[in-house]
């Protein structure tokens, strides 16, 4: 047999033959892809600064640009870089199709996406409600900036695809080939959190909660190997935290429907990093991880006697 081919177990009366990866160790494929992905993000950021200059915006206005239609252009550039990196590694290093990362558009994808969307709304809404009832958040006004909300909806959906495609899709998939899936999930969640060190106003509780967020986003994937659920959850978590409930999203401020003020202990409110840096979020996300695991974990096959 050609050493570059592997024969998988027979399906019916046929054999499925697939090429072996160019690099055998999954963790090594993931490790090599990470600096390339980070370089793609840096290049897209530089592209963003160029676009800002051409649009007569100051370089320091990158955050406010992210709340405008220009932010869609910047996010599309970042997503294009991620897709290119993941496609090249998946096609030429893993020797597998891109869609095999859990992106298949079959009959389940819409249901999985909707489930993720609802989970994201439920989790961040619970965080907000607990903080509101505890007096950590005060609602001072309500507005409906429709154009901004539409823009932020598109941007946060693109962010969800961008980060989930690489972190849960490519990185987690490959690391799982080298170690226990739960160990792989923890390792990639720590890497996911470390990426947020570039965000403004981060703190240790926020970074710890992002690790928990990575576990929540990834636990469904390790059980079902489907990216649409974490994409949907990531999307609505960011959208509702910032554009609806008025919190910073990982340190980034946006316009919102609810005008809110936070007060009291930063361990309760999350401070300038946002709700996700609060101990309330720690508790709620932890419970959500357990629930998603119990609901979506594989069930042992039951056999019945004839």
Phi, psi and omega per residue, in radians:
X1 nan 2.468 3.060
X2 -1.064 2.243 -3.090
X3 -1.141 -0.227 -3.139
X4 -1.620 0.133 3.123
X5 -2.173 2.548 3.089
X6 -2.167 2.414 3.134
X7 -1.782 2.068 3.123
X8 -1.455 2.853 -3.139
X9 -0.967 2.584 -3.090
X10 -1.121 2.478 3.031
X11 -2.018 1.998 -3.009
X12 1.063 -2.189 -3.104
X13 -1.888 0.371 -3.118
X14 -2.192 2.856 3.080
X15 -1.974 2.403 3.058
X16 -1.770 2.102 -3.115
X17 -1.936 2.132 3.141
X18 -2.210 2.507 3.119
X19 -1.192 2.558 3.047
X20 -1.280 2.672 3.098
X21 -1.054 2.651 3.097
X22 -1.126 -0.554 3.036
X23 -2.055 2.094 -2.953
X24 -1.230 -0.643 -3.037
X25 -1.458 2.140 -3.101
X26 -1.103 -0.710 -3.122
X27 -1.095 -0.596 -3.137
X28 -1.247 -0.663 3.068
X29 -1.072 -0.740 3.101
X30 -1.120 -0.761 -3.119
X31 -1.113 -0.673 3.134
X32 -1.243 -0.549 -3.108
X33 -1.292 -0.498 -3.002
X34 -1.076 -0.898 3.132
X35 -1.114 -0.511 3.099
X36 -1.191 -0.738 3.102
X37 -1.111 -0.762 3.127
X38 -1.086 -0.683 3.098
X39 -1.095 -0.668 3.109
X40 -1.120 -0.661 3.108
X41 -1.179 -0.677 3.104
X42 -1.116 -0.762 3.132
X43 -1.083 -0.722 3.131
X44 -1.171 -0.583 3.085
X45 -1.154 -0.740 3.081
X46 -1.083 -0.682 3.072
X47 -1.052 -0.682 3.121
X48 -1.085 -0.713 3.120
X49 -1.153 -0.649 3.099
X50 -1.122 -0.769 3.133
X51 -1.088 -0.697 3.123
X52 -1.090 -0.731 3.124
X53 -1.108 -0.742 -3.133
X54 -1.195 -0.416 -3.140
X55 -1.669 0.206 3.106
X56 1.127 0.448 3.031
X57 -1.714 2.511 3.070
X58 -1.208 2.675 3.139
X59 -0.992 -0.565 -3.095
X60 -1.285 -0.054 -3.062
X61 -1.693 0.348 -3.100
X62 -1.084 -0.646 -3.126
X63 -1.160 -0.782 3.135
X64 -1.206 -0.512 3.081
X65 -1.116 -0.542 3.136
X66 -1.171 -0.267 3.088
X67 -1.645 0.030 -3.084
X68 -2.014 2.968 3.081
X69 -0.962 -0.463 3.074
X70 -1.076 -0.536 3.107
X71 -1.082 -0.550 3.093
X72 -1.114 -0.738 3.122
X73 -1.089 -0.778 -3.137
X74 -1.114 -0.706 -3.127
X75 -1.241 -0.617 3.083
X76 -1.119 -0.642 3.095
X77 -1.118 -0.740 3.128
X78 -1.145 -0.746 3.129
X79 -1.125 -0.684 3.110
X80 -1.055 -0.711 3.103
X81 -1.111 -0.737 3.126
X82 -1.118 -0.789 3.135
X83 -1.062 -0.726 3.138
X84 -1.095 -0.824 -3.127
X85 -1.096 -0.836 -3.103
X86 -1.138 -0.710 -3.140
X87 -1.091 -0.806 -3.108
X88 -1.096 -0.811 -3.134
X89 -1.180 -0.736 -3.106
X90 -1.175 -0.701 -3.068
X91 -1.357 -0.745 -2.981
X92 -1.827 -0.354 3.100
X93 -1.782 -0.897 3.103
X94 -1.333 -0.486 -3.066
X95 1.021 0.836 3.077
X96 -2.381 2.739 3.105
X97 -1.240 2.604 3.141
X98 -1.001 -0.716 -3.063
X99 -1.160 -0.269 3.141
X100 -1.259 -0.063 3.107
X101 -1.417 0.165 3.130
X102 1.791 0.397 -3.105
X103 -1.860 0.134 -3.068
X104 -0.991 2.318 -3.129
X105 -1.618 1.100 3.126
X106 -1.662 -2.949 -3.073
X107 -1.149 -0.264 -3.080
X108 -1.623 -0.315 -2.935
X109 -1.096 -0.684 -3.135
X110 -1.143 -0.684 3.114
X111 -1.159 -0.726 3.128
X112 -1.162 -0.724 3.110
X113 -1.083 -0.786 3.132
X114 -1.101 -0.724 3.118
X115 -1.064 -0.765 3.110
X116 -1.098 -0.726 3.110
X117 -1.032 -0.788 -3.115
X118 -1.195 -0.676 3.101
X119 -1.120 -0.741 3.134
X120 -1.060 -0.786 3.108
X121 -1.084 -0.772 -3.081
X122 -1.125 -0.750 -3.061
X123 -1.196 -0.889 -3.092
X124 -1.235 -0.537 3.094
X125 -1.177 -0.636 3.083
X126 -1.124 -0.740 3.091
X127 -1.022 -0.843 -3.122
X128 -1.094 -0.788 -3.086
X129 -1.095 -0.769 3.134
X130 -1.100 -0.764 3.136
X131 -1.130 -0.675 3.123
X132 -1.134 -0.806 -3.134
X133 -1.172 -0.494 3.124
X134 -1.445 -0.050 3.105
X135 1.477 0.174 3.135
X136 -1.417 -0.317 -3.121
X137 -2.258 2.362 3.065
X138 -2.107 2.294 3.087
X139 -1.517 2.118 -3.085
X140 -1.878 -0.173 -3.132
X141 3.134 2.935 3.130
X142 -2.397 2.384 3.037
X143 -2.545 2.840 3.129
X144 -2.240 1.413 3.099
X145 -1.343 1.454 -2.932
X146 -1.014 -0.759 -3.126
X147 -1.101 -0.760 3.127
X148 -1.152 -0.690 3.129
X149 -1.111 -0.714 3.103
X150 -1.097 -0.746 3.124
X151 -1.096 -0.821 -3.123
X152 -1.150 -0.567 3.084
X153 -1.081 -0.792 3.128
X154 -1.134 -0.796 -3.093
X155 -1.097 -0.817 -3.101
X156 -1.171 -0.539 3.068
X157 -1.193 -0.723 3.093
X158 -1.125 -0.669 3.089
X159 -1.068 -0.774 3.127
X160 -1.032 -0.795 3.117
X161 -1.117 -0.796 -3.066
X162 -1.029 -0.906 -3.060
X163 -1.314 -0.657 -3.133
X164 -1.241 -0.621 3.138
X165 -1.038 -0.743 -3.134
X166 -1.462 -0.960 -2.964
X167 -1.210 -0.993 -3.140
X168 -1.412 -0.597 -3.114
X169 -1.300 -1.247 -3.030
X170 -1.345 -0.925 -3.010
X171 -1.140 -0.899 -3.105
X172 -1.107 -0.720 3.128
X173 -0.982 -0.793 -3.088
X174 -1.301 -0.700 3.132
X175 -1.138 -0.581 3.113
X176 -1.115 -0.413 3.118
X177 -1.289 -0.246 -3.079
X178 -1.896 -0.231 -3.054
X179 -2.707 3.096 3.078
X180 -0.981 2.452 -3.025
X181 -1.105 -0.546 3.137
X182 -1.316 -0.615 3.036
X183 -1.125 -0.766 3.117
X184 -1.056 -0.702 3.136
X185 -1.111 -0.744 3.132
X186 -1.146 -0.796 -3.123
X187 -1.054 -0.824 -3.106
X188 -1.224 -0.486 3.082
X189 -1.227 -0.634 3.064
X190 -1.149 -0.727 3.094
X191 -1.100 -0.731 3.107
X192 -1.026 -0.752 3.111
X193 -1.152 -0.740 -3.119
X194 -1.058 -0.535 3.105
X195 -1.091 -0.411 -3.123
X196 -1.458 0.040 3.040
X197 -1.134 -0.323 3.107
X198 -1.441 -0.168 -3.133
X199 -1.381 2.661 3.120
X200 -1.283 2.639 2.956
X201 1.127 0.401 -3.127
X202 -1.210 2.695 3.048
X203 -2.478 3.004 -3.021
X204 -1.144 -0.668 3.109
X205 -1.130 -0.720 3.111
X206 -1.068 -0.766 3.136
X207 -1.160 -0.662 3.088
X208 -1.126 -0.703 3.127
X209 -1.207 -0.529 3.078
X210 -1.212 -0.562 3.001
X211 -1.070 -0.795 3.083
X212 -1.085 -0.692 3.086
X213 -1.059 -0.675 3.086
X214 -1.115 -0.659 3.071
X215 -1.127 -0.731 3.127
X216 -1.123 -0.772 -3.138
X217 -1.178 -0.544 -3.037
X218 -1.655 -0.339 -3.052
X219 -1.125 -0.627 3.075
X220 -1.137 -0.723 -3.090
X221 -1.120 -0.722 -3.111
X222 -1.174 -0.432 3.110
X223 -1.513 -0.683 -2.999
X224 -1.980 -0.199 -3.109
X225 0.914 0.798 -3.128
X226 -2.313 2.229 -3.080
X227 -1.511 -0.256 -3.007
X228 -1.182 -0.593 3.090
X229 -1.121 -0.951 3.120
X230 -1.107 -0.548 3.070
X231 -1.082 -0.821 -3.136
X232 -1.124 -0.727 -3.134
X233 -1.156 -0.790 3.129
X234 -1.048 -0.750 -3.122
X235 -1.040 -0.933 -3.043
X236 -1.361 -0.474 3.019
X237 -1.002 -0.928 -3.123
X238 -1.124 -0.760 -3.070
X239 -1.117 -0.849 -3.071
X240 -1.307 -0.614 3.117
X241 -1.067 -0.789 -3.081
X242 -1.610 -1.056 -2.980
X243 -1.320 -0.310 3.129
X244 -1.860 -0.921 -3.005
X245 -1.635 -0.060 2.969
X246 1.383 0.287 3.104
X247 -1.601 2.747 2.918
X248 -1.142 2.574 3.111
X249 -1.902 1.809 -3.052
X250 0.903 0.744 3.083
X251 1.569 -0.093 -3.092
X252 -1.803 2.227 -3.092
X253 -1.575 2.552 3.087
X254 -2.446 2.861 2.969
X255 -1.244 2.730 -3.032
X256 -2.619 2.880 3.073
X257 -1.233 -0.875 3.122
X258 -1.588 2.240 3.006
X259 -1.581 2.075 -3.019
X260 -2.227 2.715 2.989
X261 -2.204 2.394 3.104
X262 -1.878 2.567 -3.129
X263 -2.665 2.813 -3.132
X264 1.686 -2.806 -3.070
X265 -1.120 2.274 -3.135
X266 -1.145 -0.368 3.069
X267 -1.184 -0.430 3.069
X268 -1.505 -0.730 -3.007
X269 -1.613 -0.410 -3.084
X270 1.609 -0.191 3.115
X271 1.110 -2.569 -3.059
X272 -1.341 -0.107 3.098
X273 -1.483 -0.342 3.120
X274 1.950 3.059 -3.095
X275 -0.967 -0.570 -3.053
X276 -1.225 -0.062 3.054
X277 -1.758 0.251 -3.120
X278 -1.736 2.736 3.080
X279 -1.234 -0.380 3.018
X280 -1.075 -0.804 3.098
X281 -1.081 -0.646 3.108
X282 -0.985 -0.835 -3.113
X283 -1.186 -0.787 -3.076
X284 -1.165 -0.773 3.139
X285 -1.117 -0.687 3.133
X286 -1.058 -0.768 3.102
X287 -1.126 -0.719 -3.135
X288 -1.102 -0.662 3.103
X289 -1.038 -0.816 -3.129
X290 -1.085 -0.767 -3.115
X291 -1.137 -0.794 3.135
X292 -1.097 -0.695 3.119
X293 -1.097 -0.821 -3.092
X294 -1.177 -0.611 -3.087
X295 -1.350 -0.684 -2.966
X296 -1.886 0.018 3.116
X297 -1.158 2.672 3.130
X298 -1.089 2.428 3.098
X299 -1.636 2.413 3.094
X300 -1.081 2.433 -3.129
X301 -1.154 2.388 3.107
X302 -1.773 2.378 3.120
X303 -1.969 2.559 3.134
X304 -2.142 2.484 3.128
X305 -1.340 2.451 3.103
X306 -1.141 nan nan
